[in-house]
Amino acid sequence: MSDVAPLFNQLSTQLARHSGDWQLMPFACRTLPWPELAAVLERLDEDQLDQLESNPQQALELLAPWRPELSALHAFTAPVLARAADYATPRWSNGIPGRKWAQIKDFAANITAEHAILEWCAGKGHLGRLLAMEQQQPVTSLEWDQDLCRQGETLANKLTLQHHFHCGDALAPEAAALFKPKQQAVALHACGELHLRFLRHAARAGTRALALSPCCYHLIEGNRYVPLSNAGRRHDLGLSRHDLRLPLQQQVTGGERVRRLRHLELTWRLAFDELQRELTGGRDYLPLPAFPKQLLSGDFADFVSWACDKKGLAVPASLHSEHWLAAADDRRLLVKQIELVRHCYRYPLELWLLLDRVLFLTEQGYRVRLGTFTDIHNTPRRYLIQAWRE
Ligand SMILES: C[S@@+](CC[C@H](N)C(=O)[O-])C[C@H]1O[C@@H](n2cnc3c(N)ncnc32)[C@H](O)[C@@H]1O
């Protein structure tokens, strides 16, 4: 990969300069944080906001007069890497959803292993199994869920593959010993801390070949992201877990049902926030944790009971649902206006995080390649970082 330092510096400068556009919590805002954007954002109705949300290019064009630097931050496009020749499903892949299977096949299409393979955070080891078949190299899959390990081991035995599971915790210190110099290490969709460890352990062991597709950047150990690379530490953006979720706020694989549920969830969360301010007399936004989607098939009163329970509040004796839901409508519009701006930084921030990993590996003496390994319709988490060293 050509020198990415200038691109990383440019991203760092612009993300820091415009941190007020994206390092904020839309739910906590009661007014639009950018008076200069009021005229353009407030004339959009909710349908127009939703439409712009699903067309990032149009959103960039709309904001260009006020944020001219944004389009330059979107100018870099990661190269398209190798894709599988076909997505035919062998008998053993029964039960793997189509999109997942396409991701596995596309990831594998980029691997030519000269050494034994280590699969990091393997699940049932579908990728490891395919690689064991295609690469004629022994595969060790690390996974901590015993049930998944057992299922993966059973399949490997049935197919008489050199594929074994190491059932253990990737975050335990002893996991470092799994990395060897003569090895191809792979990690498909390893979450934040898991893939940070993968990179650090591999670099320390001098592992020859790495392939990683990162996901869930926010699942880190501390509350703040500590950049991996020297360059990243020089341009530390002070990223919180909330900031690190920004690249994940992209819904490309959802249909109408997903959109409807998101609308309902947004409305209920905001309606509850209005209610809790009244109940507590507080002026601050009270974040609610993630919840199972089946809660959305009940009614708002059930949701309020659940939320009050989570926050240690007494459930109000009588609840005027209509009142709170109407109050949420105005705030939902405001949240969508703010998200329209904030989401313009989704790609630059993900690129910054990816380049932090790329620069770390470069600093460690690796030759590195960054690209997209699968179609966006299979998953929005489709970046692949590959690294080799002699
Ligand atoms: C997002 S899934 C990816 C699975 C597989 N690589 C794939 O793409 O289908 C992450 C996997 O990591 C495993 N995992 C999570 N934390 C772990 C840990 N601390 N040690 C080992 N495995 C872990 C989970 O059980 C899960 O199977």
The ligand as an SDF file (V2000), in Angstrom:
LIG
                    3D

 27 29  0  0  0  0  0  0  0  0999 V2000
  -18.6410  -11.7420   15.6480 C   0  0  0  0  0  0  0  0  0  0  0  0
  -18.3160  -13.4200   16.0140 S   0  0  0  0  0  0  0  0  0  0  0  0
  -17.3200  -13.8840   14.6290 C   0  0  0  0  0  0  0  0  0  0  0  0
  -17.2780  -15.3630   14.4140 C   0  0  0  0  0  0  0  0  0  0  0  0
  -16.6360  -15.7910   13.1130 C   0  0  0  0  0  0  0  0  0  0  0  0
  -15.2820  -15.3180   12.9920 N   0  0  0  0  0  0  0  0  0  0  0  0
  -17.4750  -15.3110   11.9520 C   0  0  0  0  0  0  0  0  0  0  0  0
  -17.1870  -14.3140   11.3440 O   0  0  0  0  0  0  0  0  0  0  0  0
  -18.4810  -15.9670   11.7100 O   0  0  0  0  0  0  0  0  0  0  0  0
  -17.1500  -13.3040   17.3150 C   0  0  0  0  0  0  0  0  0  0  0  0
  -16.7930  -14.6290   17.9620 C   0  0  0  0  0  0  0  0  0  0  0  0
  -15.8300  -14.3430   18.9610 O   0  0  0  0  0  0  0  0  0  0  0  0
  -16.1030  -15.1500   20.0870 C   0  0  0  0  0  0  0  0  0  0  0  0
  -15.5020  -14.4910   21.2530 N   0  0  0  0  0  0  0  0  0  0  0  0
  -15.9380  -13.3720   21.8740 C   0  0  0  0  0  0  0  0  0  0  0  0
  -15.1460  -13.0650   22.9020 N   0  0  0  0  0  0  0  0  0  0  0  0
  -14.1670  -14.0120   22.9310 C   0  0  0  0  0  0  0  0  0  0  0  0
  -13.0490  -14.2190   23.7730 C   0  0  0  0  0  0  0  0  0  0  0  0
  -12.7700  -13.3980   24.7690 N   0  0  0  0  0  0  0  0  0  0  0  0
  -12.2630  -15.2820   23.5090 N   0  0  0  0  0  0  0  0  0  0  0  0
  -12.5380  -16.1180   22.4880 C   0  0  0  0  0  0  0  0  0  0  0  0
  -13.5870  -15.9670   21.6600 N   0  0  0  0  0  0  0  0  0  0  0  0
  -14.3930  -14.9190   21.8800 C   0  0  0  0  0  0  0  0  0  0  0  0
  -17.6120  -15.2210   20.1410 C   0  0  0  0  0  0  0  0  0  0  0  0
  -18.0570  -16.3400   20.9010 O   0  0  0  0  0  0  0  0  0  0  0  0
  -17.9520  -15.3100   18.6560 C   0  0  0  0  0  0  0  0  0  0  0  0
  -18.0130  -16.6470   18.2420 O   0  0  0  0  0  0  0  0  0  0  0  0
  1  2  1  0
  2  3  1  0
  2 10  1  0
  3  4  1  0
  4  5  1  0
  5  6  1  0
  5  7  1  0
  7  8  2  0
  7  9  1  0
 10 11  1  0
 11 12  1  0
 11 26  1  0
 12 13  1  0
 13 14  1  0
 13 24  1  0
 14 15  1  0
 14 23  1  0
 15 16  2  0
 16 17  1  0
 17 18  1  0
 17 23  2  0
 18 19  1  0
 18 20  2  0
 20 21  1  0
 21 22  2  0
 22 23  1  0
 24 25  1  0
 24 26  1  0
 26 27  1  0
M  CHG  2   2   1   9  -1
M  END
$$$$
